[in-house]
Amino acid sequence: AVEPARPEWGQGWCRAGGWVAESAELAVVLGGLAMASLPGLVAPAQPFDGGGSSSSSNGCSVHWFRRGLRLHDNPALQAAVREGGPVRCIYILDPWFAASSAVGINRWRFLLQSLEDLDNSLRKLNSRLFVVRGQPTDVFPRLFKEWGVTRLTFEYDSEPFGKERDAAITKLAKEAGVEVMIENSHTLYDLDRIIELNGHKPPLTYKRFQAIISRMELPKKPVAAVTSGQMEKCKTEIQENHDETYGVPSLEELGMLQSSGAVTPTCFDL
């Protein structure tokens, strides 16, 4: 099998069913996080203040969906809507992945279905998902300028590729005068902190993992889903041609299906 050149396209699950990358170094840690969610191991939830002014003086906020394709348990999204003002929810679809033979048809189908479900959920809140095609480092400078973005929020990514990508985006945002807010919600525990407490090395056994997290604060309970009341203060204009410009593409549009409906062969099909 061909190793994906971009490691964020791995296989596995964590916390709420988002995509996670394969990582030999973090395999034990990630595997332990699901066990860590047993009853009694989660601290009481703190109320999340979703209020804020409805004034448009706050500028446009953008929430960048990546792995956590959900409206609940999403503190970064809550941070975007907290202050009021227009909020646009985006997902960046890199055409490189569509051309990669390392990504199977079923994985693509699941991703697109998840994006459609997310868009439908946003529709119920009088909003929409903006699917933007291109590489993040090319997309964001244009969006910052065209949309008048003043705030960018997204979920922390602990993978090496994700860290490098996010550092580049954060740099571009600061150069454009855009505030960046990053929240940790993909895993129950801060993976970087776990590695730090283990002498800057990943724990290689579950027993060692348990010993480390016993010295850490309990995970916070998931924050509530954004509400229609919150989104009412964060309305953004939706164009009539939204589906043509920012809609979720089909497998055929991505070149995954032939006109006859047959699956385009890939290296392997997960």
N, C-alpha and C positions, 0 to 999 in steps of 0.2 A: 504494500500500500504506500501511496505517496504522502509524505508528511506535509500538512498544510503550511504554507509559507507564513501565514498570519495565525499565530497560536490561539487567538481568541475563539477560533472555530474548533473547539474541542468537544468532548462528550462528557456528560455528567450533570448532576443536579445539586442545587444548594438552596437552602432557605425556602424560596417560594416558586421554584421551578424554572428559574432563569437559566440561560446558557452559561456554562462555565467551561473554561479551557482545561485540557488535560495538562497536568503538571506533575512529573514524578516527584518533585521536591515537596509539593503541597498535598499529595495524594492522601496521606494519613490525616493531615489537618482537615481537609475538606470532607473526608469520610467521617470524621468525628463530629462535624457540626450538626449533622442530622440527629445523632444520638443526643447532642447537647440540648435539643429542643424538647426533651422529655418534660412532663409536668413538674413544676417545682423548681425548674432551673431558669426561669425567666422572671426578671424583676417586674414589679408592678408598673403599669403604664403611666406615663405622665401626660396630662392633657395637652393636646397640640393646638395652639391658638391659631386658627385659620383666618382671623380677622384681618383688618387692614383697610387703608383708605382706597376708595374707588377712583381716586384722581389719576389722570393719565400722565401727571408730571413725573411719575416713577419711570416712565419710558417703557419699552417692550422687554419682557423677560422671555427667555427661551429655555425650556426644559428639554434636555437631550436624553431621549430614551435609548438604552443600549441593551442590557440583559434583563433588567427588571421591567418587563412589559406589563405593568399593572398600575392601577390607580390607588390601590390600597398598599399599606406597608411601603410607602415611597416617600421618605422624608425629604429627598431632593425636590420632588414635585411640590410637596407642601411648602418648601422654602420659596419656590417660584411664585406660588399664588398668595403667599402670606401677606405681601405688601400691597396687593391689589395692582391695578394697571394691566394692560394687555399681556397675555401669556400665550405663546405658541409652543405646542408640543411637537417635537420633530424626531424622526428616525432617519439616520443617514444610511442609505443603501449603497455600498461600494460596488460598482459593476465588476470590479476585480474578482469578487467572490463568485459571481454568476459564471465567470469564465474558468473558475478553478475546478479541475476534475476531482479535487479532494473533497468536495462538498456534494453529498448525495441528494437525490431528488426528494426523498422523504423528509430530510432535514429542511430543505428549502420550502417544501409544502407546509410543514409545521410552522416555520417562521412566518410565512405569508399569512397563514390562517390566524396566527397570534396577532399580527399587525392589524388584520381586518377586525378582529375582536376588540382590540384596543381602540381602533377608530370608531367602532360602533358604540363603545362605552363612552367615548368623548362626545359623540353625537348626542347622547342622552343628556349631556351637560351643556349642550349648545356650543360645542367646540368641535374641532377636528384634529386628526393627526396629519402632520405635514411630512410626507416621505420625500426626502431630498436625495438625489443621486449624485455620487461623486465621493472623493476622498475628503475626510474631515478638514484636513489642512487647506484644501482648496475651497471647500464649501463655506466654512465659517467666516473668513474675511468678507466674502460677498454678502452673506446674511447680516453680519454686523452692520454693514453700510446700508443695504437695501431696507432692512426692517428697523433700523434705529435701535439696535439691541443695547440695553444697558446692564442686563444681568443674565448670566448663563448658569444653569444648575445641572448637575448630573451625579450619578452614583459612582462612588469610588471603585476603581478597578485595581486589584492587587497583582495582576499578572504583569510580567516584565513588558510585554508588548503594549498592554494597556497603560502602564505607567509612562512609557516613552511617548505614546500618542497623546495622553492627557497633558503631559508637561509641555508639548508643542502647542496644543490648543490653548492652554492657560497663558502661555507666552503671547500668542496672537491676540488673545482677549485683552490682556493688560495693555498691549500696544494700541489697541482700539479703544481703550478706556472702558472696557466691559468688566463688571464685577463677576467673579467666579465663585460659586458656592458648591462645595462637594460634600456629599453625605455618604456615610457607610451604611449600607443596608443589604448588600448582596450576601454577606455571611453574618452569622450571629456574633462572632468574635472578630476583632481586628487582627487579621493574619500577620500583619507586619509587627504588631505588638507581641504576638505569640512567638514569632521567630526571634525577636529581640530578647524576650525573657528566657529563651533557650540558648543563649550565647550566640545569637545571630546565625542560628542554624535551624532548619525545620525539624520538628520532632518526628522521629521515625517509627514510633510505636504509639498506639492509642493510650497506653498506660502513661507514657510521658506527656502526651497531649492533655490527658485528664489532670495530671499533676500541675501543669502550667495554668490551665484555665481555673483551677481551684484558687489561684492567687489573684485572679482578675475579677473585676466587677461583673455581676450577673448581666446578661444581655437585656436590653430594653425590650418591652413588649412592642409589637408592630404598631405603627401609627395608623390612625383611621384613614379611610379613603377620602379623597377630596369630594366635596359636596357641590350640589348645584348652586347653593348660596355663595360658596367661595368662587366658583367659576363665573357667577353673575358679575362679580367685581373685576373679573379678568378677561372680559370679552375681547375677542380680536376679530377683525373683519375677515369673513370667508368669501372668497370670490366664487362666481358661478362656475368657473372652469376649474375649480379646485381638484376634482377627480382627474382631470386631464394633466394638470400641472403637478399635483402633490399626492395623487391617489396611490393606493397600494397596487403594485404591478401584479400581473398574472405570471404563472410559470412560463407561458408561451412568450410573453413580452421579454422575459429574461433569457429566452433562448433555450429553456429547459425542455420544451415540448416542441415536436414537429407539428406542422399544420394538420397532419392526420391524427394528432393526439398521442402519437407514440413517444415514449420517453427517449430523450437524447442520451446515448450511452455515456456513463461516467466511469471514473477509475474504480470507485466502489460506491455502493448505494446503502447508506445507513438510514 
